[in-house]
Amino acid sequence: MAKVIRGLPALLALAITFSIPPAEAAAAAPVMTSCDNFYNAAVSDGRYRIQNNVWNDVGGTQCLRATGARFELTRSNHRKPVNGPPASYASLYKGCHYRACSAASGLPQRVDRMQRVRTDWNSSNVTSGAYNTSLDLWFDPRPNFASINAGEIMVWLNHRGGPQPAGSRMGQVRIDGTAYDLWKGVLRDSSRNISWVVVTYVRKTQVTAVAQLDLRNITRDATRRNYIKNGWYLNSVQAGFEVWQGGKGLRTNSFHVYTR
C-alpha cells in the first residue's frame, strides 16, 4: 500500500542476534520525539531518516520516539477499516523520499545494475490492533525523483488484524528459500493524475527480524514478471509499520541497509 506524503519535504518469531556497526555505536544518539503527522528528520549522523508519515488519518494522533536507527510508536489511536488503505507508515529509510535524502546512501541504483542491497532489521510487535511490519522499496525512471515514484515493492514480514495488500493475489513464489504470497495492484492519486504499480511479497512464515535479506533478488523476481522495469532506479529502502488500528508499542530495535 503506497504512502503519499503531502507537503514533505508507505505468530512465529525468528530469533536473530544483531551487531550494531561500529560507526553507529560510537556515540550516544540523541532522543527525538514528535507527534507531527509529517515529521521527517535525519538520524545516525544523517545515514538514515525517520518519518512519522500519518498520510491517511488527518484527525488521528501518532507519536514516535527515535534514538539513532531505532524508534517506537509511543501513541497511536487509528481506527481505519482494514479493507482500505492504512492510516500511516512510520519508518526509517535510506535514500531519497520526496525531497528528504539520507547522506552517503549508495542510492539510487539502476535496477539492471544493482550491486549490493541487503538489510538487517529487528522489530517488536504488539498483540492488539491491525498493522503490518513491512519493508518498502521505491522505484522510478528518474533517480531521486521528488514525487510519487512509478513503482513500489513491499515485503511484509508479518501482519495482524486482517489487512491485506493492495490489488490481487498472483500466486506463491520462493526467493532464497523463503516462501511468499505475491500480490500486485495499481494505485492512483486522482488529485495529481498519477498511478503506480505496487508489488507485495507476504512471508508465509511470519517473523519479526531478518538478517542480510537480499533485496536485489526480490527486485529481480519483480523485474522478471515485468512489474518493475530494468531501466528504473531504486531510490529508497524503508522499514516500518503500516497501521490501520492501534499500533502503540510497535518498535524497531535495529535497522541497517548495506549498499556497498
KENU-489523 format. One record per residue (C-alpha): residue number from 0; residue in one letter; x, y, z. Coordinates in nm, 2 decimals, always signed. Example, Ala and Ser with C-alpha at 12.3 -4.5 7.8 and 13.67 -1.06 7.14 Angstrom:
2
+-----+--------+--------+--------+--------+
! num ! residu !      X !      Y !      Z !
+-----+--------+--------+--------+--------+
!   0 !      a !  +1.23 !  -0.45 !  +0.78 !
!   1 !      s !  +1.37 !  -0.11 !  +0.71 !
+-----+--------+--------+--------+--------+
end
This chain:
260
+-----+--------+--------+--------+--------+
! num ! residu !      X !      Y !      Z !
+-----+--------+--------+--------+--------+
!   0 !      m !  +0.00 !  +0.00 !  +0.00 !
!   1 !      a !  +0.16 !  +0.33 !  -0.10 !
!   2 !      k !  +0.22 !  +0.62 !  +0.13 !
!   3 !      v !  +0.17 !  +0.96 !  -0.02 !
!   4 !      i !  +0.32 !  +1.25 !  +0.18 !
!   5 !      r !  +0.16 !  +1.58 !  +0.13 !
!   6 !      g !  +0.39 !  +1.88 !  +0.18 !
!   7 !      l !  +0.71 !  +1.69 !  +0.26 !
!   8 !      p !  +0.98 !  +1.75 !  +0.24 !
!   9 !      a !  +0.42 !  +0.39 !  +0.28 !
!  10 !      l !  +0.28 !  -1.56 !  +1.53 !
!  11 !      l !  +0.63 !  -1.72 !  +1.47 !
!  12 !      a !  +0.93 !  -1.51 !  +1.57 !
!  13 !      l !  +1.27 !  -1.56 !  +1.43 !
!  14 !      a !  +1.54 !  -1.51 !  +1.69 !
!  15 !      i !  +1.85 !  -1.35 !  +1.54 !
!  16 !      t !  +2.14 !  -1.18 !  +1.71 !
!  17 !      f !  +2.25 !  -0.85 !  +1.55 !
!  18 !      s !  +2.56 !  -0.64 !  +1.59 !
!  19 !      i !  +2.55 !  -0.26 !  +1.55 !
!  20 !      p !  +2.81 !  -0.13 !  +1.31 !
!  21 !      p !  +3.09 !  +0.04 !  +1.49 !
!  22 !      a !  +3.02 !  +0.38 !  +1.33 !
!  23 !      e !  +2.66 !  +0.37 !  +1.47 !
!  24 !      a !  +2.77 !  +0.26 !  +1.81 !
!  25 !      a !  +3.04 !  +0.51 !  +1.86 !
!  26 !      a !  +2.84 !  +0.78 !  +2.04 !
!  27 !      a !  +2.52 !  +0.80 !  +2.22 !
!  28 !      a !  +2.24 !  +0.92 !  +1.99 !
!  29 !      p !  +2.01 !  +1.20 !  +2.09 !
!  30 !      v !  +1.65 !  +1.11 !  +2.17 !
!  31 !      m !  +1.40 !  +1.26 !  +1.92 !
!  32 !      t !  +1.02 !  +1.27 !  +1.98 !
!  33 !      s !  +0.74 !  +1.41 !  +1.77 !
!  34 !      c !  +0.36 !  +1.38 !  +1.72 !
!  35 !      d !  +0.38 !  +1.58 !  +1.39 !
!  36 !      n !  +0.20 !  +1.38 !  +1.12 !
!  37 !      f !  +0.47 !  +1.45 !  +0.86 !
!  38 !      y !  +0.77 !  +1.46 !  +1.09 !
!  39 !      n !  +1.09 !  +1.37 !  +0.90 !
!  40 !      a !  +1.44 !  +1.40 !  +1.04 !
!  41 !      a !  +1.79 !  +1.28 !  +1.00 !
!  42 !      v !  +1.92 !  +1.02 !  +1.24 !
!  43 !      s !  +2.25 !  +0.83 !  +1.29 !
!  44 !      d !  +2.46 !  +1.12 !  +1.17 !
!  45 !      g !  +2.24 !  +1.16 !  +0.86 !
!  46 !      r !  +2.29 !  +0.80 !  +0.74 !
!  47 !      y !  +1.91 !  +0.73 !  +0.78 !
!  48 !      r !  +1.60 !  +0.93 !  +0.82 !
!  49 !      i !  +1.29 !  +0.88 !  +1.04 !
!  50 !      q !  +0.94 !  +0.96 !  +0.93 !
!  51 !      n !  +0.61 !  +0.95 !  +1.12 !
!  52 !      n !  +0.41 !  +0.97 !  +0.79 !
!  53 !      v !  +0.05 !  +0.98 !  +0.90 !
!  54 !      w !  -0.07 !  +1.02 !  +0.55 !
!  55 !      n !  -0.43 !  +0.89 !  +0.57 !
!  56 !      d !  -0.57 !  +0.99 !  +0.91 !
!  57 !      v !  -0.55 !  +1.37 !  +0.95 !
!  58 !      g !  -0.76 !  +1.36 !  +1.27 !
!  59 !      g !  -0.56 !  +1.08 !  +1.42 !
!  60 !      t !  -0.27 !  +1.10 !  +1.67 !
!  61 !      q !  +0.05 !  +0.91 !  +1.63 !
!  62 !      c !  +0.37 !  +0.99 !  +1.82 !
!  63 !      l !  +0.71 !  +0.84 !  +1.80 !
!  64 !      r !  +1.04 !  +0.83 !  +1.99 !
!  65 !      a !  +1.36 !  +0.77 !  +1.80 !
!  66 !      t !  +1.72 !  +0.71 !  +1.91 !
!  67 !      g !  +1.95 !  +0.66 !  +1.62 !
!  68 !      a !  +1.83 !  +0.39 !  +1.38 !
!  69 !      r !  +1.57 !  +0.28 !  +1.64 !
!  70 !      f !  +1.22 !  +0.40 !  +1.71 !
!  71 !      e !  +0.89 !  +0.32 !  +1.89 !
!  72 !      l !  +0.54 !  +0.44 !  +1.85 !
!  73 !      t !  +0.45 !  +0.59 !  +2.19 !
!  74 !      r !  +0.10 !  +0.68 !  +2.09 !
!  75 !      s !  -0.13 !  +0.56 !  +1.81 !
!  76 !      n !  -0.51 !  +0.58 !  +1.81 !
!  77 !      h !  -0.60 !  +0.50 !  +1.45 !
!  78 !      r !  -0.93 !  +0.33 !  +1.37 !
!  79 !      k !  -0.92 !  +0.27 !  +0.99 !
!  80 !      p !  -1.11 !  -0.01 !  +0.83 !
!  81 !      v !  -0.88 !  -0.30 !  +0.72 !
!  82 !      n !  -1.04 !  -0.33 !  +0.38 !
!  83 !      g !  -0.89 !  +0.01 !  +0.28 !
!  84 !      p !  -0.56 !  +0.19 !  +0.29 !
!  85 !      p !  -0.37 !  +0.22 !  +0.62 !
!  86 !      a !  -0.35 !  +0.54 !  +0.83 !
!  87 !      s !  +0.02 !  +0.57 !  +0.84 !
!  88 !      y !  +0.36 !  +0.42 !  +0.77 !
!  89 !      a !  +0.61 !  +0.52 !  +1.05 !
!  90 !      s !  +0.95 !  +0.41 !  +0.92 !
!  91 !      l !  +1.33 !  +0.45 !  +0.89 !
!  92 !      y !  +1.48 !  +0.48 !  +0.55 !
!  93 !      k !  +1.79 !  +0.51 !  +0.35 !
!  94 !      g !  +1.80 !  +0.70 !  +0.02 !
!  95 !      c !  +1.56 !  +0.98 !  -0.10 !
!  96 !      h !  +1.19 !  +1.00 !  -0.03 !
!  97 !      y !  +1.04 !  +1.31 !  -0.19 !
!  98 !      r !  +1.30 !  +1.59 !  -0.11 !
!  99 !      a !  +1.43 !  +1.43 !  +0.21 !
! 100 !      c !  +1.75 !  +1.24 !  +0.15 !
! 101 !      s !  +1.99 !  +1.05 !  +0.38 !
! 102 !      a !  +2.36 !  +1.10 !  +0.34 !
! 103 !      a !  +2.61 !  +0.87 !  +0.16 !
! 104 !      s !  +2.33 !  +0.62 !  +0.10 !
! 105 !      g !  +2.47 !  +0.44 !  -0.21 !
! 106 !      l !  +2.13 !  +0.51 !  -0.37 !
! 107 !      p !  +1.99 !  +0.55 !  -0.63 !
! 108 !      q !  +2.09 !  +0.23 !  -0.81 !
! 109 !      r !  +1.96 !  +0.14 !  -1.15 !
! 110 !      v !  +1.77 !  -0.19 !  -1.14 !
! 111 !      d !  +1.97 !  -0.37 !  -1.41 !
! 112 !      r !  +2.30 !  -0.26 !  -1.25 !
! 113 !      m !  +2.21 !  -0.31 !  -0.88 !
! 114 !      q !  +2.50 !  -0.41 !  -0.67 !
! 115 !      r !  +2.47 !  -0.50 !  -0.30 !
! 116 !      v !  +2.14 !  -0.41 !  -0.14 !
! 117 !      r !  +2.08 !  -0.61 !  +0.17 !
! 118 !      t !  +1.91 !  -0.53 !  +0.51 !
! 119 !      d !  +1.92 !  -0.63 !  +0.87 !
! 120 !      w !  +1.61 !  -0.54 !  +1.06 !
! 121 !      n !  +1.50 !  -0.64 !  +1.41 !
! 122 !      s !  +1.15 !  -0.53 !  +1.53 !
! 123 !      s !  +0.90 !  -0.59 !  +1.81 !
! 124 !      n !  +0.52 !  -0.65 !  +1.76 !
! 125 !      v !  +0.22 !  -0.58 !  +1.98 !
! 126 !      t !  -0.07 !  -0.82 !  +2.04 !
! 127 !      s !  -0.35 !  -0.58 !  +1.96 !
! 128 !      g !  -0.46 !  -0.36 !  +1.67 !
! 129 !      a !  -0.42 !  -0.41 !  +1.29 !
! 130 !      y !  -0.09 !  -0.34 !  +1.12 !
! 131 !      n !  +0.19 !  -0.50 !  +0.92 !
! 132 !      t !  +0.57 !  -0.50 !  +0.96 !
! 133 !      s !  +0.70 !  -0.42 !  +0.62 !
! 134 !      l !  +0.99 !  -0.31 !  +0.40 !
! 135 !      d !  +0.91 !  -0.06 !  +0.13 !
! 136 !      l !  +1.12 !  -0.01 !  -0.18 !
! 137 !      w !  +1.05 !  +0.28 !  -0.42 !
! 138 !      f !  +1.15 !  +0.28 !  -0.79 !
! 139 !      d !  +1.13 !  +0.54 !  -1.07 !
! 140 !      p !  +1.27 !  +0.61 !  -1.42 !
! 141 !      r !  +1.43 !  +0.92 !  -1.27 !
! 142 !      p !  +1.69 !  +0.89 !  -0.99 !
! 143 !      n !  +1.59 !  +1.06 !  -0.67 !
! 144 !      f !  +1.26 !  +1.17 !  -0.82 !
! 145 !      a !  +1.09 !  +1.41 !  -0.57 !
! 146 !      s !  +0.73 !  +1.29 !  -0.61 !
! 147 !      i !  +0.54 !  +0.97 !  -0.63 !
! 148 !      n !  +0.76 !  +0.71 !  -0.78 !
! 149 !      a !  +0.64 !  +0.48 !  -1.07 !
! 150 !      g !  +0.68 !  +0.15 !  -0.88 !
! 151 !      e !  +0.68 !  +0.01 !  -0.52 !
! 152 !      i !  +0.78 !  -0.32 !  -0.38 !
! 153 !      m !  +0.67 !  -0.41 !  -0.03 !
! 154 !      v !  +0.79 !  -0.71 !  +0.18 !
! 155 !      w !  +0.55 !  -0.80 !  +0.46 !
! 156 !      l !  +0.75 !  -0.98 !  +0.74 !
! 157 !      n !  +0.43 !  -1.02 !  +0.95 !
! 158 !      h !  +0.09 !  -0.87 !  +1.00 !
! 159 !      r !  -0.21 !  -0.90 !  +1.23 !
! 160 !      g !  -0.57 !  -0.78 !  +1.25 !
! 161 !      g !  -0.69 !  -0.87 !  +0.90 !
! 162 !      p !  -0.53 !  -0.62 !  +0.65 !
! 163 !      q !  -0.43 !  -0.74 !  +0.30 !
! 164 !      p !  -0.21 !  -0.60 !  +0.03 !
! 165 !      a !  -0.33 !  -0.38 !  -0.25 !
! 166 !      g !  -0.45 !  -0.55 !  -0.57 !
! 167 !      s !  -0.49 !  -0.92 !  -0.62 !
! 168 !      r !  -0.30 !  -1.23 !  -0.52 !
! 169 !      m !  -0.09 !  -1.36 !  -0.81 !
! 170 !      g !  +0.02 !  -1.68 !  -0.66 !
! 171 !      q !  +0.32 !  -1.80 !  -0.45 !
! 172 !      v !  +0.69 !  -1.76 !  -0.51 !
! 173 !      r !  +1.01 !  -1.88 !  -0.33 !
! 174 !      i !  +1.31 !  -1.65 !  -0.31 !
! 175 !      d !  +1.63 !  -1.75 !  -0.14 !
! 176 !      g !  +1.45 !  -2.04 !  +0.03 !
! 177 !      t !  +1.17 !  -1.82 !  +0.17 !
! 178 !      a !  +0.80 !  -1.87 !  +0.05 !
! 179 !      y !  +0.59 !  -1.56 !  -0.02 !
! 180 !      d !  +0.24 !  -1.49 !  -0.13 !
! 181 !      l !  +0.27 !  -1.25 !  -0.43 !
! 182 !      w !  +0.02 !  -0.96 !  -0.48 !
! 183 !      k !  +0.01 !  -0.69 !  -0.74 !
! 184 !      g !  -0.20 !  -0.38 !  -0.78 !
! 185 !      v !  -0.21 !  -0.04 !  -0.94 !
! 186 !      l !  -0.27 !  +0.26 !  -0.71 !
! 187 !      r !  -0.38 !  +0.61 !  -0.82 !
! 188 !      d !  -0.36 !  +0.96 !  -0.68 !
! 189 !      s !  -0.65 !  +1.12 !  -0.86 !
! 190 !      s !  -0.57 !  +1.47 !  -0.74 !
! 191 !      r !  -0.24 !  +1.46 !  -0.94 !
! 192 !      n !  -0.35 !  +1.21 !  -1.21 !
! 193 !      i !  -0.06 !  +0.98 !  -1.11 !
! 194 !      s !  -0.07 !  +0.60 !  -1.08 !
! 195 !      w !  +0.20 !  +0.35 !  -0.98 !
! 196 !      v !  +0.24 !  -0.03 !  -0.95 !
! 197 !      v !  +0.27 !  -0.19 !  -0.61 !
! 198 !      v !  +0.41 !  -0.54 !  -0.57 !
! 199 !      t !  +0.38 !  -0.71 !  -0.23 !
! 200 !      y !  +0.57 !  -1.02 !  -0.11 !
! 201 !      v !  +0.39 !  -1.15 !  +0.21 !
! 202 !      r !  +0.60 !  -1.41 !  +0.40 !
! 203 !      k !  +0.42 !  -1.73 !  +0.45 !
! 204 !      t !  +0.62 !  -1.78 !  +0.78 !
! 205 !      q !  +0.59 !  -1.46 !  +0.98 !
! 206 !      v !  +0.90 !  -1.32 !  +1.15 !
! 207 !      t !  +1.00 !  -1.01 !  +1.34 !
! 208 !      a !  +1.36 !  -1.00 !  +1.22 !
! 209 !      v !  +1.57 !  -1.06 !  +0.91 !
! 210 !      a !  +1.95 !  -1.07 !  +0.86 !
! 211 !      q !  +2.12 !  -0.99 !  +0.53 !
! 212 !      l !  +1.79 !  -1.01 !  +0.34 !
! 213 !      d !  +1.88 !  -0.97 !  -0.03 !
! 214 !      l !  +1.66 !  -0.71 !  -0.17 !
! 215 !      r !  +1.83 !  -0.73 !  -0.51 !
! 216 !      n !  +1.69 !  -1.09 !  -0.56 !
! 217 !      i !  +1.34 !  -0.98 !  -0.46 !
! 218 !      t !  +1.36 !  -0.70 !  -0.71 !
! 219 !      r !  +1.49 !  -0.94 !  -0.98 !
! 220 !      d !  +1.18 !  -1.15 !  -0.93 !
! 221 !      a !  +0.96 !  -0.85 !  -0.98 !
! 222 !      t !  +1.15 !  -0.75 !  -1.30 !
! 223 !      r !  +1.12 !  -1.10 !  -1.44 !
! 224 !      r !  +0.75 !  -1.06 !  -1.41 !
! 225 !      n !  +0.77 !  -0.71 !  -1.58 !
! 226 !      y !  +0.62 !  -0.54 !  -1.28 !
! 227 !      i !  +0.94 !  -0.33 !  -1.22 !
! 228 !      k !  +1.14 !  -0.21 !  -1.51 !
! 229 !      n !  +1.52 !  -0.28 !  -1.56 !
! 230 !      g !  +1.57 !  +0.09 !  -1.65 !
! 231 !      w !  +1.42 !  +0.22 !  -1.33 !
! 232 !      y !  +1.62 !  +0.33 !  -1.02 !
! 233 !      l !  +1.58 !  +0.21 !  -0.67 !
! 234 !      n !  +1.55 !  +0.54 !  -0.48 !
! 235 !      s !  +1.49 !  +0.44 !  -0.12 !
! 236 !      v !  +1.47 !  +0.14 !  +0.12 !
! 237 !      q !  +1.23 !  +0.19 !  +0.40 !
! 238 !      a !  +1.14 !  -0.02 !  +0.71 !
! 239 !      g !  +0.84 !  +0.03 !  +0.93 !
! 240 !      f !  +0.48 !  -0.03 !  +1.02 !
! 241 !      e !  +0.16 !  +0.03 !  +0.82 !
! 242 !      v !  -0.10 !  +0.09 !  +1.08 !
! 243 !      w !  -0.48 !  +0.06 !  +1.04 !
! 244 !      q !  -0.58 !  +0.03 !  +1.41 !
! 245 !      g !  -0.39 !  +0.09 !  +1.73 !
! 246 !      g !  -0.02 !  +0.05 !  +1.69 !
! 247 !      k !  +0.12 !  +0.18 !  +2.02 !
! 248 !      g !  +0.43 !  -0.01 !  +2.12 !
! 249 !      l !  +0.54 !  -0.12 !  +1.77 !
! 250 !      r !  +0.92 !  -0.08 !  +1.77 !
! 251 !      t !  +1.23 !  -0.11 !  +1.55 !
! 252 !      n !  +1.52 !  -0.23 !  +1.76 !
! 253 !      s !  +1.78 !  -0.21 !  +1.49 !
! 254 !      f !  +1.80 !  -0.14 !  +1.12 !
! 255 !      h !  +2.08 !  -0.13 !  +0.87 !
! 256 !      v !  +2.09 !  -0.12 !  +0.49 !
! 257 !      y !  +2.40 !  -0.23 !  +0.31 !
! 258 !      t !  +2.46 !  -0.08 !  -0.04 !
! 259 !      r !  +2.83 !  -0.14 !  -0.08 !
+-----+--------+--------+--------+--------+
end
